[in-house]
Amino acid sequence: MYKLILVLLLMWVSFAQAEDYAAVSVHMTPIKVGKHSYYVQGMAGAASSENQGYMSNAGFVVTPAGVVVFDTLGTPSLAAELVRQIHKITPLPIKYVIISHYHADHYYGLQVFKALGAESWAHKNGQGAIDTDAAAERLAQRRVTLFPWVDEQTKLLPADKWLDGDTDFKLGGVHFKLRYVGPAHSAEDMAMLVQEDGVLYTGDVVFRGRIPFVGDADSKLWLGSLNKLIVLKPRVMIPGHGTASLKSSRDLKFTREYLEYLRKTMGQAVADLVPFDEAYAKTDWKKYASMPAFVQANRANAYNTYLLMEKESLNQ
């Protein structure tokens, strides 16, 4: 009887909370990848009204003592739907939320989990990320492009606990290894290995099936971070975007080759004193041009890499 009451109570809480946010119509289905481990897979491409911001992955791990969530998706509405999906699988409380990095599509749902009493963790290099002009500009932009799923009630929240490097913990007999793998895609990149399941959640250090977002990342350090993931030897790897991988070494290849190609082409342009616009126009992008997010991300990726290669050339 107690378990039934608990299940009904949690279902009521999750449904009541979902009513606080605009409903999403995108289809979200948890995919089981281990005895305890699940993930939900976002749609390809950049955030838009068509995908309602559902363009990144999130994971969760069900232990006998509660649930650990990895990333909270790109809107509170999506996070509320994720909570509902979790509570279809287990009535247990959500204890911890691990934020892989402070980019909008991975943490905008944090307020939903905070309201449920979950404790959030992130790497200390993410401190202050929500207080920047860039964060304010992104939120204003998302309130337009993703309204009503991002609105004036959407809050940017810091982590409850800032981690200083690698952290191991145990919940309900399940062992978790949090690994600092930045600076790479961001300064604060964290990955999470569920030891008993051999499942590795990578955040945006790994992309599959779409053009990565490089932004102002240091691609040289990012390439080194991929090696940190290989050492963990996961059975299943869940990237920040795209499908799960059963062959992690092979599937790290796409992200690696894309970054290497940016560095090679833009580095050569810098060495030859070719202006960026000319270099970009002359570069052969056909391998990537038909992929999701190419139009939105590739030129900016190339430009930021061009600037990075200029900086590296000056430091040689």
Contacts in CASP RR format, 6 or more apart in sequence:
PFRMAT RR
TARGET T0000
AUTHOR 0000-0000-0000
METHOD contacts of the structure
MODEL  1
MYKLILVLLLMWVSFAQAEDYAAVSVHMTPIKVGKHSYYVQGMAGAASSE
NQGYMSNAGFVVTPAGVVVFDTLGTPSLAAELVRQIHKITPLPIKYVIIS
HYHADHYYGLQVFKALGAESWAHKNGQGAIDTDAAAERLAQRRVTLFPWV
DEQTKLLPADKWLDGDTDFKLGGVHFKLRYVGPAHSAEDMAMLVQEDGVL
YTGDVVFRGRIPFVGDADSKLWLGSLNKLIVLKPRVMIPGHGTASLKSSR
DLKFTREYLEYLRKTMGQAVADLVPFDEAYAKTDWKKYASMPAFVQANRA
NAYNTYLLMEKESLNQ
3 91 0 8 1.000
6 91 0 8 1.000
7 91 0 8 1.000
10 87 0 8 1.000
10 91 0 8 1.000
10 93 0 8 1.000
11 87 0 8 1.000
11 91 0 8 1.000
13 116 0 8 1.000
14 80 0 8 1.000
14 83 0 8 1.000
14 84 0 8 1.000
14 86 0 8 1.000
14 87 0 8 1.000
15 84 0 8 1.000
17 80 0 8 1.000
17 83 0 8 1.000
17 112 0 8 1.000
17 115 0 8 1.000
17 116 0 8 1.000
18 80 0 8 1.000
18 81 0 8 1.000
18 83 0 8 1.000
18 84 0 8 1.000
20 80 0 8 1.000
21 75 0 8 1.000
21 76 0 8 1.000
21 77 0 8 1.000
21 80 0 8 1.000
21 112 0 8 1.000
21 149 0 8 1.000
22 77 0 8 1.000
22 148 0 8 1.000
22 149 0 8 1.000
22 151 0 8 1.000
23 77 0 8 1.000
24 52 0 8 1.000
24 54 0 8 1.000
24 75 0 8 1.000
24 77 0 8 1.000
24 78 0 8 1.000
24 81 0 8 1.000
24 149 0 8 1.000
25 52 0 8 1.000
26 43 0 8 1.000
26 51 0 8 1.000
26 52 0 8 1.000
26 54 0 8 1.000
26 78 0 8 1.000
28 40 0 8 1.000
28 54 0 8 1.000
28 78 0 8 1.000
28 81 0 8 1.000
28 82 0 8 1.000
28 85 0 8 1.000
29 40 0 8 1.000
29 85 0 8 1.000
30 38 0 8 1.000
30 39 0 8 1.000
30 40 0 8 1.000
30 60 0 8 1.000
30 85 0 8 1.000
30 86 0 8 1.000
30 89 0 8 1.000
31 38 0 8 1.000
31 39 0 8 1.000
31 40 0 8 1.000
31 41 0 8 1.000
31 244 0 8 1.000
32 38 0 8 1.000
33 39 0 8 1.000
33 197 0 8 1.000
33 199 0 8 1.000
33 236 0 8 1.000
33 238 0 8 1.000
33 244 0 8 1.000
34 194 0 8 1.000
34 197 0 8 1.000
34 198 0 8 1.000
34 199 0 8 1.000
34 236 0 8 1.000
35 196 0 8 1.000
35 197 0 8 1.000
36 61 0 8 1.000
36 62 0 8 1.000
36 63 0 8 1.000
36 174 0 8 1.000
36 194 0 8 1.000
36 196 0 8 1.000
36 197 0 8 1.000
37 59 0 8 1.000
37 60 0 8 1.000
37 61 0 8 1.000
37 194 0 8 1.000
37 197 0 8 1.000
37 198 0 8 1.000
37 199 0 8 1.000
37 236 0 8 1.000
38 59 0 8 1.000
38 60 0 8 1.000
38 61 0 8 1.000
38 62 0 8 1.000
38 89 0 8 1.000
39 57 0 8 1.000
39 58 0 8 1.000
39 59 0 8 1.000
39 60 0 8 1.000
39 201 0 8 1.000
39 238 0 8 1.000
39 244 0 8 1.000
40 57 0 8 1.000
40 58 0 8 1.000
40 59 0 8 1.000
40 73 0 8 1.000
40 82 0 8 1.000
40 85 0 8 1.000
41 57 0 8 1.000
41 242 0 8 1.000
41 243 0 8 1.000
41 244 0 8 1.000
42 51 0 8 1.000
42 54 0 8 1.000
42 55 0 8 1.000
42 56 0 8 1.000
42 57 0 8 1.000
42 241 0 8 1.000
42 242 0 8 1.000
43 51 0 8 1.000
43 54 0 8 1.000
43 55 0 8 1.000
44 55 0 8 1.000
44 209 0 8 1.000
44 210 0 8 1.000
44 241 0 8 1.000
44 242 0 8 1.000
44 292 0 8 1.000
44 293 0 8 1.000
45 51 0 8 1.000
45 55 0 8 1.000
45 210 0 8 1.000
45 292 0 8 1.000
45 293 0 8 1.000
45 296 0 8 1.000
46 55 0 8 1.000
46 293 0 8 1.000
46 296 0 8 1.000
46 297 0 8 1.000
47 53 0 8 1.000
47 55 0 8 1.000
47 74 0 8 1.000
47 104 0 8 1.000
47 105 0 8 1.000
47 142 0 8 1.000
47 145 0 8 1.000
47 146 0 8 1.000
48 55 0 8 1.000
48 145 0 8 1.000
49 145 0 8 1.000
49 146 0 8 1.000
52 75 0 8 1.000
52 77 0 8 1.000
52 78 0 8 1.000
52 146 0 8 1.000
52 149 0 8 1.000
53 73 0 8 1.000
53 74 0 8 1.000
53 75 0 8 1.000
53 78 0 8 1.000
53 105 0 8 1.000
53 146 0 8 1.000
53 149 0 8 1.000
54 73 0 8 1.000
54 74 0 8 1.000
54 75 0 8 1.000
54 78 0 8 1.000
55 74 0 8 1.000
55 105 0 8 1.000
55 241 0 8 1.000
56 71 0 8 1.000
56 73 0 8 1.000
56 74 0 8 1.000
56 105 0 8 1.000
56 106 0 8 1.000
56 204 0 8 1.000
56 240 0 8 1.000
56 241 0 8 1.000
57 71 0 8 1.000
57 203 0 8 1.000
57 238 0 8 1.000
57 239 0 8 1.000
57 240 0 8 1.000
57 241 0 8 1.000
57 242 0 8 1.000
58 69 0 8 1.000
58 70 0 8 1.000
58 71 0 8 1.000
58 72 0 8 1.000
58 73 0 8 1.000
58 82 0 8 1.000
58 106 0 8 1.000
59 69 0 8 1.000
59 70 0 8 1.000
59 71 0 8 1.000
59 201 0 8 1.000
59 238 0 8 1.000
60 67 0 8 1.000
60 68 0 8 1.000
60 69 0 8 1.000
60 70 0 8 1.000
60 82 0 8 1.000
60 86 0 8 1.000
60 94 0 8 1.000
61 67 0 8 1.000
61 68 0 8 1.000
61 69 0 8 1.000
61 70 0 8 1.000
61 174 0 8 1.000
61 176 0 8 1.000
61 194 0 8 1.000
61 197 0 8 1.000
61 199 0 8 1.000
62 86 0 8 1.000
62 89 0 8 1.000
62 90 0 8 1.000
62 92 0 8 1.000
63 92 0 8 1.000
63 171 0 8 1.000
63 172 0 8 1.000
63 173 0 8 1.000
63 174 0 8 1.000
64 92 0 8 1.000
64 172 0 8 1.000
64 173 0 8 1.000
65 92 0 8 1.000
65 95 0 8 1.000
65 171 0 8 1.000
65 172 0 8 1.000
65 173 0 8 1.000
66 90 0 8 1.000
66 92 0 8 1.000
66 93 0 8 1.000
66 94 0 8 1.000
66 95 0 8 1.000
66 171 0 8 1.000
66 172 0 8 1.000
67 86 0 8 1.000
67 90 0 8 1.000
67 92 0 8 1.000
67 93 0 8 1.000
67 94 0 8 1.000
67 95 0 8 1.000
68 94 0 8 1.000
68 95 0 8 1.000
68 96 0 8 1.000
68 97 0 8 1.000
68 98 0 8 1.000
68 171 0 8 1.000
68 176 0 8 1.000
68 192 0 8 1.000
69 82 0 8 1.000
69 86 0 8 1.000
69 94 0 8 1.000
69 96 0 8 1.000
69 97 0 8 1.000
69 98 0 8 1.000
69 113 0 8 1.000
69 118 0 8 1.000
70 97 0 8 1.000
70 98 0 8 1.000
70 100 0 8 1.000
70 192 0 8 1.000
70 201 0 8 1.000
70 203 0 8 1.000
71 98 0 8 1.000
71 99 0 8 1.000
71 100 0 8 1.000
71 106 0 8 1.000
71 107 0 8 1.000
71 201 0 8 1.000
71 203 0 8 1.000
71 240 0 8 1.000
72 79 0 8 1.000
72 82 0 8 1.000
72 97 0 8 1.000
72 99 0 8 1.000
72 106 0 8 1.000
72 107 0 8 1.000
72 108 0 8 1.000
72 109 0 8 1.000
72 110 0 8 1.000
72 112 0 8 1.000
72 113 0 8 1.000
73 79 0 8 1.000
73 82 0 8 1.000
73 105 0 8 1.000
73 106 0 8 1.000
73 108 0 8 1.000
73 109 0 8 1.000
74 104 0 8 1.000
74 105 0 8 1.000
74 106 0 8 1.000
74 107 0 8 1.000
74 108 0 8 1.000
74 109 0 8 1.000
74 150 0 8 1.000
75 108 0 8 1.000
75 109 0 8 1.000
75 142 0 8 1.000
75 146 0 8 1.000
75 149 0 8 1.000
75 150 0 8 1.000
75 154 0 8 1.000
76 108 0 8 1.000
76 109 0 8 1.000
76 111 0 8 1.000
76 112 0 8 1.000
76 149 0 8 1.000
76 150 0 8 1.000
76 153 0 8 1.000
76 154 0 8 1.000
77 148 0 8 1.000
77 149 0 8 1.000
78 109 0 8 1.000
78 149 0 8 1.000
79 108 0 8 1.000
79 109 0 8 1.000
79 110 0 8 1.000
79 111 0 8 1.000
79 112 0 8 1.000
79 113 0 8 1.000
80 112 0 8 1.000
82 112 0 8 1.000
83 94 0 8 1.000
83 112 0 8 1.000
83 113 0 8 1.000
83 116 0 8 1.000
86 94 0 8 1.000
93 116 0 8 1.000
93 117 0 8 1.000
93 118 0 8 1.000
94 113 0 8 1.000
94 116 0 8 1.000
94 117 0 8 1.000
94 118 0 8 1.000
95 118 0 8 1.000
95 119 0 8 1.000
95 171 0 8 1.000
96 118 0 8 1.000
96 119 0 8 1.000
96 120 0 8 1.000
96 121 0 8 1.000
96 171 0 8 1.000
97 110 0 8 1.000
97 113 0 8 1.000
97 118 0 8 1.000
97 119 0 8 1.000
97 120 0 8 1.000
97 121 0 8 1.000
98 120 0 8 1.000
98 121 0 8 1.000
98 122 0 8 1.000
98 178 0 8 1.000
98 190 0 8 1.000
98 192 0 8 1.000
98 201 0 8 1.000
99 106 0 8 1.000
99 107 0 8 1.000
99 110 0 8 1.000
99 120 0 8 1.000
99 121 0 8 1.000
99 122 0 8 1.000
99 159 0 8 1.000
99 190 0 8 1.000
100 106 0 8 1.000
100 189 0 8 1.000
100 190 0 8 1.000
100 191 0 8 1.000
100 192 0 8 1.000
100 201 0 8 1.000
100 202 0 8 1.000
100 203 0 8 1.000
100 204 0 8 1.000
100 240 0 8 1.000
101 107 0 8 1.000
101 122 0 8 1.000
101 123 0 8 1.000
101 126 0 8 1.000
101 185 0 8 1.000
101 186 0 8 1.000
101 188 0 8 1.000
101 189 0 8 1.000
101 190 0 8 1.000
101 203 0 8 1.000
101 204 0 8 1.000
102 122 0 8 1.000
102 126 0 8 1.000
102 129 0 8 1.000
102 130 0 8 1.000
102 135 0 8 1.000
102 186 0 8 1.000
102 188 0 8 1.000
103 185 0 8 1.000
103 186 0 8 1.000
103 204 0 8 1.000
103 213 0 8 1.000
104 138 0 8 1.000
104 139 0 8 1.000
104 142 0 8 1.000
106 203 0 8 1.000
106 204 0 8 1.000
106 240 0 8 1.000
107 156 0 8 1.000
107 157 0 8 1.000
108 142 0 8 1.000
108 150 0 8 1.000
108 154 0 8 1.000
108 156 0 8 1.000
110 120 0 8 1.000
110 157 0 8 1.000
111 154 0 8 1.000
111 155 0 8 1.000
111 157 0 8 1.000
113 120 0 8 1.000
114 120 0 8 1.000
114 157 0 8 1.000
119 160 0 8 1.000
119 161 0 8 1.000
120 157 0 8 1.000
120 159 0 8 1.000
120 160 0 8 1.000
120 161 0 8 1.000
121 159 0 8 1.000
121 160 0 8 1.000
121 161 0 8 1.000
121 162 0 8 1.000
121 163 0 8 1.000
121 167 0 8 1.000
121 178 0 8 1.000
122 159 0 8 1.000
122 161 0 8 1.000
122 162 0 8 1.000
122 163 0 8 1.000
122 188 0 8 1.000
122 190 0 8 1.000
123 162 0 8 1.000
123 163 0 8 1.000
123 165 0 8 1.000
123 180 0 8 1.000
123 182 0 8 1.000
123 188 0 8 1.000
123 189 0 8 1.000
123 190 0 8 1.000
124 162 0 8 1.000
124 163 0 8 1.000
124 164 0 8 1.000
124 165 0 8 1.000
124 188 0 8 1.000
125 182 0 8 1.000
125 183 0 8 1.000
125 186 0 8 1.000
125 187 0 8 1.000
125 188 0 8 1.000
126 159 0 8 1.000
126 162 0 8 1.000
126 186 0 8 1.000
126 187 0 8 1.000
126 188 0 8 1.000
127 158 0 8 1.000
127 162 0 8 1.000
128 158 0 8 1.000
129 135 0 8 1.000
129 188 0 8 1.000
130 156 0 8 1.000
130 157 0 8 1.000
130 158 0 8 1.000
135 156 0 8 1.000
139 150 0 8 1.000
139 154 0 8 1.000
139 156 0 8 1.000
142 150 0 8 1.000
142 154 0 8 1.000
143 150 0 8 1.000
143 151 0 8 1.000
143 152 0 8 1.000
143 154 0 8 1.000
163 178 0 8 1.000
163 180 0 8 1.000
163 190 0 8 1.000
165 180 0 8 1.000
166 177 0 8 1.000
166 178 0 8 1.000
166 179 0 8 1.000
166 180 0 8 1.000
167 178 0 8 1.000
168 175 0 8 1.000
168 176 0 8 1.000
168 177 0 8 1.000
168 178 0 8 1.000
169 175 0 8 1.000
169 176 0 8 1.000
169 178 0 8 1.000
170 176 0 8 1.000
174 194 0 8 1.000
174 195 0 8 1.000
174 196 0 8 1.000
175 194 0 8 1.000
175 195 0 8 1.000
175 196 0 8 1.000
176 192 0 8 1.000
176 193 0 8 1.000
176 194 0 8 1.000
176 195 0 8 1.000
177 192 0 8 1.000
177 193 0 8 1.000
177 195 0 8 1.000
177 232 0 8 1.000
178 190 0 8 1.000
178 191 0 8 1.000
178 192 0 8 1.000
179 190 0 8 1.000
179 191 0 8 1.000
179 192 0 8 1.000
179 193 0 8 1.000
179 228 0 8 1.000
179 232 0 8 1.000
180 189 0 8 1.000
180 190 0 8 1.000
181 189 0 8 1.000
181 190 0 8 1.000
181 191 0 8 1.000
181 202 0 8 1.000
181 205 0 8 1.000
181 225 0 8 1.000
181 228 0 8 1.000
181 229 0 8 1.000
182 188 0 8 1.000
182 189 0 8 1.000
182 205 0 8 1.000
182 221 0 8 1.000
182 225 0 8 1.000
183 189 0 8 1.000
183 217 0 8 1.000
183 218 0 8 1.000
183 221 0 8 1.000
183 222 0 8 1.000
184 205 0 8 1.000
184 217 0 8 1.000
184 218 0 8 1.000
184 221 0 8 1.000
184 222 0 8 1.000
184 224 0 8 1.000
184 225 0 8 1.000
184 226 0 8 1.000
185 203 0 8 1.000
185 204 0 8 1.000
185 205 0 8 1.000
185 212 0 8 1.000
185 213 0 8 1.000
185 214 0 8 1.000
185 217 0 8 1.000
185 222 0 8 1.000
186 204 0 8 1.000
186 217 0 8 1.000
189 203 0 8 1.000
189 204 0 8 1.000
189 205 0 8 1.000
189 225 0 8 1.000
190 203 0 8 1.000
191 200 0 8 1.000
191 201 0 8 1.000
191 202 0 8 1.000
191 203 0 8 1.000
191 205 0 8 1.000
191 228 0 8 1.000
191 229 0 8 1.000
191 232 0 8 1.000
192 200 0 8 1.000
192 201 0 8 1.000
193 199 0 8 1.000
193 200 0 8 1.000
193 201 0 8 1.000
193 232 0 8 1.000
193 234 0 8 1.000
194 200 0 8 1.000
194 201 0 8 1.000
197 235 0 8 1.000
197 236 0 8 1.000
198 234 0 8 1.000
198 235 0 8 1.000
198 236 0 8 1.000
199 234 0 8 1.000
199 235 0 8 1.000
199 236 0 8 1.000
199 237 0 8 1.000
199 238 0 8 1.000
200 229 0 8 1.000
200 232 0 8 1.000
200 234 0 8 1.000
200 236 0 8 1.000
200 237 0 8 1.000
200 238 0 8 1.000
200 248 0 8 1.000
201 238 0 8 1.000
201 240 0 8 1.000
202 229 0 8 1.000
202 237 0 8 1.000
202 238 0 8 1.000
202 239 0 8 1.000
202 240 0 8 1.000
203 238 0 8 1.000
203 239 0 8 1.000
203 240 0 8 1.000
204 212 0 8 1.000
204 213 0 8 1.000
204 239 0 8 1.000
204 240 0 8 1.000
204 241 0 8 1.000
205 222 0 8 1.000
205 225 0 8 1.000
205 226 0 8 1.000
205 229 0 8 1.000
205 255 0 8 1.000
206 226 0 8 1.000
206 229 0 8 1.000
206 237 0 8 1.000
206 239 0 8 1.000
206 240 0 8 1.000
206 245 0 8 1.000
206 251 0 8 1.000
206 252 0 8 1.000
206 255 0 8 1.000
207 213 0 8 1.000
207 239 0 8 1.000
207 240 0 8 1.000
207 241 0 8 1.000
207 242 0 8 1.000
207 254 0 8 1.000
207 255 0 8 1.000
208 239 0 8 1.000
208 241 0 8 1.000
208 242 0 8 1.000
208 243 0 8 1.000
208 245 0 8 1.000
208 251 0 8 1.000
208 254 0 8 1.000
209 241 0 8 1.000
209 242 0 8 1.000
209 243 0 8 1.000
209 254 0 8 1.000
209 291 0 8 1.000
209 292 0 8 1.000
210 241 0 8 1.000
210 242 0 8 1.000
210 291 0 8 1.000
210 292 0 8 1.000
210 293 0 8 1.000
211 258 0 8 1.000
211 288 0 8 1.000
211 291 0 8 1.000
211 292 0 8 1.000
211 293 0 8 1.000
211 294 0 8 1.000
211 296 0 8 1.000
211 297 0 8 1.000
211 298 0 8 1.000
211 301 0 8 1.000
212 241 0 8 1.000
212 255 0 8 1.000
212 258 0 8 1.000
212 259 0 8 1.000
212 297 0 8 1.000
212 301 0 8 1.000
213 293 0 8 1.000
213 297 0 8 1.000
213 301 0 8 1.000
214 259 0 8 1.000
214 262 0 8 1.000
214 297 0 8 1.000
214 300 0 8 1.000
214 301 0 8 1.000
214 304 0 8 1.000
214 305 0 8 1.000
215 300 0 8 1.000
215 301 0 8 1.000
215 304 0 8 1.000
216 304 0 8 1.000
217 304 0 8 1.000
218 308 0 8 1.000
219 259 0 8 1.000
219 262 0 8 1.000
219 263 0 8 1.000
219 305 0 8 1.000
219 308 0 8 1.000
220 263 0 8 1.000
220 308 0 8 1.000
220 312 0 8 1.000
222 259 0 8 1.000
223 256 0 8 1.000
223 259 0 8 1.000
223 260 0 8 1.000
226 252 0 8 1.000
226 255 0 8 1.000
226 256 0 8 1.000
229 237 0 8 1.000
229 248 0 8 1.000
229 252 0 8 1.000
230 248 0 8 1.000
230 249 0 8 1.000
230 252 0 8 1.000
233 248 0 8 1.000
234 248 0 8 1.000
235 246 0 8 1.000
236 244 0 8 1.000
236 245 0 8 1.000
236 246 0 8 1.000
237 244 0 8 1.000
237 245 0 8 1.000
237 248 0 8 1.000
237 251 0 8 1.000
237 252 0 8 1.000
238 244 0 8 1.000
238 245 0 8 1.000
239 245 0 8 1.000
239 251 0 8 1.000
245 251 0 8 1.000
258 288 0 8 1.000
261 287 0 8 1.000
262 301 0 8 1.000
262 302 0 8 1.000
262 305 0 8 1.000
263 305 0 8 1.000
263 309 0 8 1.000
265 279 0 8 1.000
265 283 0 8 1.000
265 302 0 8 1.000
266 276 0 8 1.000
266 279 0 8 1.000
266 302 0 8 1.000
266 305 0 8 1.000
266 306 0 8 1.000
266 308 0 8 1.000
266 309 0 8 1.000
267 305 0 8 1.000
267 306 0 8 1.000
267 309 0 8 1.000
267 313 0 8 1.000
269 276 0 8 1.000
269 278 0 8 1.000
269 279 0 8 1.000
269 306 0 8 1.000
269 309 0 8 1.000
270 306 0 8 1.000
270 309 0 8 1.000
270 310 0 8 1.000
270 313 0 8 1.000
271 313 0 8 1.000
274 282 0 8 1.000
276 302 0 8 1.000
276 303 0 8 1.000
276 306 0 8 1.000
279 306 0 8 1.000
280 299 0 8 1.000
280 302 0 8 1.000
280 303 0 8 1.000
283 302 0 8 1.000
285 294 0 8 1.000
285 298 0 8 1.000
288 294 0 8 1.000
288 298 0 8 1.000
289 298 0 8 1.000
END
